């Protein structure tokens, strides 16, 4: 009996290429699929999609599998980029990669793969999926074994139907092992640099990109006490905790510490800045989140110790879910959290199991 047909999202990077290679070695029928999600400025120096497609085709050829290219740019603009702009315009800081996974890579891509007769899909994400050992038919999202590369944070809005059809072959590998496998099998992208940042922005200056869609709206930059220390370009170009790009010089009564964005007053069009990384306005005990999504379909327990992240690169922080209903969750942390940012995602974990989370409405 032949193994299932798996369609692998081939991005041109080493991770997805090794994913396809491993699955083929395991006896699956494997097809590659290259997703084009952005085309507004495809000839721009910052857009790498042409080279990525060349690398994906090269990897598929070396592995010995067919590859198809599909254009999801319309779906991406409608489901991800529109939300991205709306959130920035509202003064929030969204995480489009989380929405891209839920709406494009594991929805549009999954639907397309199923229409081609696939049984499963696979991606090069560093995460794991398993059937719940105490609840048959319910699937869990787990952290990757490589804690430095774990991407479960970005997958926290996946649902049961998506997880039941998904394989993450790299979940038990370290990144260095993945590169070594690629080298051993002669994959040309074995040393290719990992892509970073928001997929449609790439390496370009962020504010320059945003100004194409959201024009400048200058206003004053002041301290909490009311002292004007500069002018901002538009509140949507700044995020809480931001240090770079404030263009505030030293002043005679300044304490010499760096400046950070502490708040955005949307109605007044004022940016509040403070000095010092540990300023009280940058510290919070908890948060309120909305647009909740729990992977198991069940809300977490209250008064139970979990861990949570409010940004990807942050260590897990012990927390309790103080209150939760269908609309909102209140989460309290054991220690102060720095620069909790509306629009970002809070993701809750129980040990190495990702429970899901929500979009941060505000700090408390």
C-alpha positions in Angstrom: 0.0 0.0 0.0 1.5 3.3 -1.1 2.1 6.1 1.4 0.0 9.3 1.3 0.5 12.1 -1.3 2.0 15.1 0.5 2.3 18.5 -1.1 5.2 20.5 0.4 5.3 24.3 0.4 8.7 24.9 -1.2 9.9 28.4 -0.5 13.4 28.1 -2.1 14.9 28.0 1.4 16.9 25.1 3.0 14.2 24.2 5.5 11.4 23.5 3.1 13.8 21.7 0.7 15.0 19.3 3.5 11.3 18.8 4.4 10.6 17.5 0.9 13.7 15.4 0.9 12.9 13.7 4.3 9.3 12.9 3.3 10.5 11.4 0.0 13.0 9.3 1.9 10.2 8.1 4.2 8.3 6.9 1.1 5.6 9.6 0.7 4.5 10.6 -2.7 5.8 14.2 -2.7 5.0 17.2 -4.8 6.4 20.7 -4.3 4.4 23.9 -4.5 5.9 27.4 -4.6 3.6 30.1 -3.3 3.9 33.6 -4.7 2.2 35.9 -2.2 3.3 39.4 -3.2 3.7 41.1 -6.5 3.2 44.8 -6.1 6.9 45.6 -6.5 8.4 42.4 -7.9 11.2 44.1 -9.7 12.2 46.0 -6.6 15.7 45.4 -5.2 14.2 44.1 -1.9 11.9 41.4 -3.5 13.5 38.0 -3.8 10.6 35.9 -5.1 12.2 35.4 -8.6 15.4 34.0 -7.0 13.4 32.0 -4.5 11.4 30.3 -7.3 14.7 29.4 -9.1 16.0 27.9 -5.8 12.8 26.0 -5.2 12.8 24.5 -8.8 16.5 23.6 -8.4 15.8 21.8 -5.1 12.8 19.9 -6.5 14.9 18.8 -9.4 17.7 17.6 -7.1 15.3 15.8 -4.9 13.4 14.3 -7.9 9.9 15.7 -7.4 7.5 17.7 -9.5 6.9 21.4 -8.5 4.1 23.8 -9.3 4.0 27.5 -8.8 0.7 29.1 -7.6 -0.1 32.8 -7.2 -1.9 33.7 -4.0 -1.1 37.4 -4.1 -4.8 38.4 -4.4 -5.8 36.3 -1.4 -2.8 37.7 0.5 -3.7 41.3 -0.2 -7.4 40.6 0.7 -6.9 38.5 3.8 -3.5 39.7 5.3 -2.2 43.0 3.9 -5.6 44.8 4.2 -5.7 43.9 7.9 -2.0 44.9 8.3 -2.7 48.4 7.0 -5.9 48.8 9.1 -4.1 47.8 12.2 -1.2 50.2 11.7 -3.7 53.0 10.9 -5.4 52.3 14.2 -2.1 52.7 16.0 -1.6 49.0 16.7 1.4 46.8 15.6 0.1 43.6 13.9 1.9 40.4 13.2 1.1 39.6 9.6 3.1 36.4 9.6 0.7 34.8 12.1 -2.3 35.8 9.9 -0.4 34.6 6.8 0.0 31.2 8.2 -3.7 30.9 9.2 -5.1 32.4 6.0 -2.7 31.6 3.3 -0.2 28.8 4.1 -2.7 26.7 5.9 -5.9 27.8 4.2 -5.5 28.9 0.6 -2.5 26.5 0.2 -4.2 23.7 2.0 -7.4 24.1 -0.1 -5.4 24.2 -3.3 -3.4 21.1 -2.3 -6.6 19.2 -1.5 -8.0 20.1 -4.9 -4.9 18.6 -6.5 -5.7 15.3 -4.7 -3.2 15.6 -1.8 -3.8 13.7 1.4 -1.6 16.0 3.5 0.5 19.2 3.3 3.9 19.8 4.9 6.0 22.9 5.5 9.5 23.6 6.8 8.3 25.2 10.0 10.1 24.2 13.2 7.1 22.8 15.2 5.4 19.5 15.9 1.9 18.2 15.6 0.5 15.1 17.3 -2.8 13.6 18.1 -3.7 14.3 21.7 -2.7 11.2 23.7 -5.8 11.5 26.0 -8.3 12.8 23.4 -8.5 10.8 20.2 -9.2 12.9 17.1 -7.9 16.1 18.7 -4.6 17.5 17.5 -2.0 19.4 19.5 0.6 21.9 18.3 4.0 21.4 20.1 7.2 23.4 20.2 10.1 22.2 18.1 13.0 20.4 19.8 15.3 23.2 18.6 14.2 25.9 21.0 16.2 28.6 19.2 14.2 28.0 16.0 10.7 27.0 17.4 8.0 28.7 15.3 4.9 27.5 17.2 4.2 31.2 18.1 3.6 31.9 14.4 1.3 28.9 14.0 -0.8 29.6 17.1 -4.0 30.4 15.1 -4.1 27.0 13.3 -7.3 24.9 13.9 -8.0 21.3 14.2 -8.9 20.7 10.5 -5.6 22.4 9.5 -3.4 20.5 12.0 -5.0 17.2 11.1 -3.8 17.6 7.5 -0.3 18.9 8.3 3.2 17.5 8.7 6.1 19.3 10.3 9.1 17.0 9.6 11.7 19.4 11.0 10.2 19.5 14.4 12.7 17.0 15.9 15.7 18.4 14.1 18.2 21.1 15.0 18.9 23.8 12.4 22.5 22.7 12.0 21.4 19.2 11.3 19.0 20.4 8.6 21.8 22.3 6.9 24.1 19.2 7.2 21.4 17.0 5.5 21.2 19.6 2.7 24.9 19.6 2.2 25.1 15.8 2.2 22.5 15.6 -0.5 24.0 18.3 -2.7 21.2 20.9 -2.3 22.4 24.2 -3.7 20.6 26.2 -1.0 22.3 24.4 1.9 24.0 27.6 3.0 21.3 30.0 1.9 20.6 32.7 4.5 17.3 32.5 6.4 14.7 35.1 5.4 13.9 37.5 8.2 11.2 40.1 8.8 7.8 40.5 7.3 7.6 38.6 4.0 6.4 41.4 1.8 8.8 44.0 3.2 11.9 41.9 3.2 15.1 43.9 4.0 13.7 47.3 2.9 13.4 50.2 5.4 10.0 49.7 7.1 8.9 53.3 7.4 9.7 53.9 3.8 7.5 51.0 2.8 4.6 52.0 5.0 4.6 55.6 3.7 3.6 54.3 0.3 0.2 53.3 1.8 -0.2 55.5 4.9 0.9 59.1 4.3 2.8 61.1 6.9 0.8 62.7 9.7 3.4 64.6 11.8 2.8 65.6 15.4 4.6 66.3 18.6 6.7 63.9 20.6 6.7 64.6 24.3 7.4 63.2 27.7 4.7 62.0 30.1 5.2 65.3 32.0 4.4 67.3 28.8 7.8 68.4 27.7 8.0 68.5 23.9 11.3 66.8 22.8 10.7 66.4 19.0 8.3 65.7 16.2 7.1 62.3 15.0 6.3 61.4 11.3 3.0 59.7 12.0 2.0 57.5 14.9 1.5 54.4 12.6 5.3 54.4 11.9 6.2 53.7 15.6 5.7 50.8 18.0 5.8 50.6 21.8 9.3 49.9 23.0 10.9 51.3 19.8 14.3 52.9 20.4 15.7 53.4 16.9 14.7 56.2 14.6 13.3 58.6 17.2 15.8 61.3 16.2 15.8 62.9 19.7 19.1 64.6 20.6 20.4 65.0 24.1 19.2 68.0 26.1 20.7 69.7 29.1 18.2 68.2 31.6 18.4 64.8 30.0 19.7 61.9 32.1 21.7 60.5 29.1 19.7 57.3 28.9 18.2 56.2 25.5 14.6 57.2 24.6 11.8 54.7 24.0 8.3 54.9 22.7 5.9 54.4 25.7 2.5 55.3 24.4 0.6 56.6 21.4 -2.3 59.1 21.9 -4.2 58.6 18.7 -6.9 61.4 19.3 -4.2 64.0 20.0 -1.7 62.6 17.5 1.0 62.7 20.2 3.8 60.2 20.7 4.8 59.7 24.4 8.5 58.9 24.9 10.5 58.0 28.1 14.1 57.6 29.0 15.5 54.3 30.1 14.7 50.7 29.2 13.2 50.0 32.7 10.9 53.1 32.9 7.7 52.2 34.7 5.5 53.1 31.7 7.2 50.3 29.8 6.4 47.7 32.5 3.1 45.8 32.8 1.7 43.1 35.1 -0.7 41.7 32.5 -2.8 42.2 29.4 -6.2 41.9 27.9 -6.5 40.0 24.6 -9.3 39.6 22.1 -9.9 37.7 18.8 -9.1 34.6 20.8 -8.3 31.2 19.2 -7.7 28.0 21.2 -6.3 25.2 19.2 -8.1 22.4 21.1 -11.4 24.2 20.9 -11.4 24.5 24.7 -10.6 27.6 26.7 -7.6 27.3 29.2 -8.3 27.0 32.8 -8.3 30.0 35.1 -6.0 30.1 38.2 -3.6 27.6 36.6 0.1 28.3 35.8 0.8 28.5 32.1 3.6 30.3 30.2 3.1 33.0 27.5 4.9 35.0 24.9 3.9 38.5 23.9 6.5 38.6 21.1 8.3 35.9 19.2 11.9 36.2 20.5 10.8 36.5 24.1 11.4 33.8 26.7 8.3 32.1 28.0 6.9 34.1 31.0 5.0 32.3 33.7 1.4 33.5 33.8 -2.2 32.8 34.8 -5.4 33.3 32.8 -7.3 35.5 35.3 -10.6 35.5 33.3 -11.6 34.2 29.9 -14.8 34.1 27.8 -15.6 33.9 24.1 -14.6 37.5 23.6 -11.7 38.4 25.9 -9.0 36.9 28.1 -7.2 38.6 31.0 -3.7 37.3 31.5 -1.5 38.1 34.6 2.2 37.5 34.7 4.4 36.6 37.6 6.9 39.3 36.7 6.7 42.6 34.9 6.6 42.3 31.1 8.3 44.9 28.9 6.5 47.0 26.3 3.3 44.9 25.8 2.1 46.1 22.5 -1.5 46.3 21.2 -2.0 44.4 17.9 0.7 41.8 18.7 -0.2 38.3 19.6 0.0 36.7 23.0 0.5 32.9 22.8 -0.1 30.6 25.7 1.7 27.4 26.4 1.3 24.5 28.8 4.8 22.9 29.0 5.7 22.4 25.3 2.0 22.4 24.0 0.9 25.6 22.3 -2.7 26.3 23.4 -3.3 29.3 21.2 -4.0 32.8 22.3 -5.2 36.1 21.0 -4.5 39.6 19.8 -3.4 42.1 22.5 -5.9 44.9 23.1 -3.9 46.6 25.8 -1.6 46.2 28.9 -2.8 46.3 32.5 
